[in-house]
Amino acid sequence: QGTLATSKKPTPTVAANESESDEEGLRDWVTTPEAMDSQRIEDLLLELSHLRASSIAEDLHGDAALQAAGLNPAHVEIEIWGGAVPESRVALGRFRFGAADAERGIVTQVQDAATVYRIPYALSRAIPLSFGALQREFTAGAEEGEADFAEPAE
């Protein structure tokens, strides 16, 4: 069993912990403080597992530049944990997403690395780039929307 937690302070964060597979072989995600749709979370994590940078944002150095790019604090942060018991959880991944630009892409940091990457803007259809988009599209019972997830951070 695992946990997925969201928080607006200091950075909108999703912490996903992989739980045991169900009888159909699908993973389940236990979410707090509100229930989120396990299939949408699974789809998001599948997208993240195939994430490839289109370039390195060499122009983004220092706190002021990271703040302007929406990475300090991040518009949304996604952490992935493995393990059914809190005491045995292992960090599997951490993604920080900032400003999205149709021409330049989405600024992204992986783990705690200082390198800032740009990923294709098309991924804004699959990755929620704000806390509002995360709640709107991933809360259990939410209708899957056509709206672009790339919206200003709240």
Secondary structure, DSSP 8 states (H G I E B T S, - for coil): ---EEEE-SSS-EEEEEE--B-TTS-B---EESS-B-HHHHHHHHHHHHT---SEE-TT--HHHHHHHTTBTTBSEEEEEEE-SSGGG-EEEEEEEEEEEETTTEEEEEETT-S--EEE-GGGGGTS--SHHHHHHHHBTT-----S-S-----
